[in-house]
């Protein structure tokens, strides 16, 4: 089986549910507490490619920092990625990475599909 990584925020119930799912399935995943160890721009770009989505689709648009930085007006993908690297709270969670594929665990069934693939 491919190596499994989870970008995890222990304070988020969806993220805790995803971690519990991995544990229930007996999967030892590398846990990256991305708020403590923010991903680089390159890591974010790689995950965006695996997810097949735009930077905005990976963003938590209801976070206060999103509004404070005026990101709603920003169209430049690179600037949105930079904002996520600088403010990891903006990154949607949890993200589970398996090999060259990834899934955002909202809903958690997306993670189940990724693991079963």
HUUR-V901021 format. One record per residue. N is the residue number from 1. SS is DSSP state (h for helix, s for strand, l for the rest). PSI is psi in whole degrees, 0 to 359 (* if undefined). OMEGA is omega in whole degrees, -180 to 180 (* if undefined). Layout:
n={N N}
ss={SS SS}
psi={PSI PSI}
omega={OMEGA OMEGA}
This chain:
n={1 2 3 4 5 6 7 8 9 10 11 12 13 14 15 16 17 18 19 20 21 22 23 24 25 26 27 28 29 30 31 32 33 34 35 36 37 38 39 40 41 42 43 44 45 46 47 48 49 50 51 52 53 54 55 56 57 58 59 60 61 62 63 64 65 66 67 68 69 70 71 72 73 74 75 76 77 78 79 80 81 82 83 84 85 86 87 88 89 90 91 92 93 94 95 96 97 98 99 100 101 102 103 104 105 106 107 108 109 110 111 112 113 114 115 116 117}
ss={l l l s s s s l l l l l h h h h h h h h h h h h l l l l l s s s l l l l l l l l h h h h h h h h h h h l l l l h h h s l l l l h h h h h l l h h h l l l h h h h h h h h h h l h h h s l l l s s s s l l s s s s l l l l h h h h h h h h l}
psi={145 155 140 133 143 128 112 140 105 342 355 127 321 321 318 321 319 317 320 321 314 316 316 324 2 25 122 104 151 122 119 110 88 344 329 322 83 142 152 168 321 320 320 316 317 315 321 319 316 322 335 36 170 166 318 323 342 353 145 94 351 357 143 324 331 314 316 322 356 35 342 329 347 127 340 114 316 318 323 320 317 317 319 322 322 330 77 344 339 345 129 149 162 159 127 131 129 110 240 15 158 162 143 131 47 96 168 338 333 326 318 314 318 315 326 346 *}
omega={178 175 -180 177 175 170 -165 171 -176 -180 -178 -179 179 179 177 178 180 179 179 178 179 -180 179 -179 179 -178 176 -178 170 -179 178 176 -168 175 178 -179 -176 176 176 176 -179 178 178 179 -180 180 177 179 179 -179 -178 -179 177 179 -179 -180 179 -173 173 -172 179 178 -179 -180 177 180 -179 -179 -180 -174 179 -178 -175 179 -175 180 -177 -180 178 178 177 -180 179 179 -179 -177 -174 177 -180 -175 177 -176 -12 174 176 -178 178 -179 -179 -180 179 177 172 -175 176 1 -176 178 178 177 178 180 180 -178 -179 -177 *}
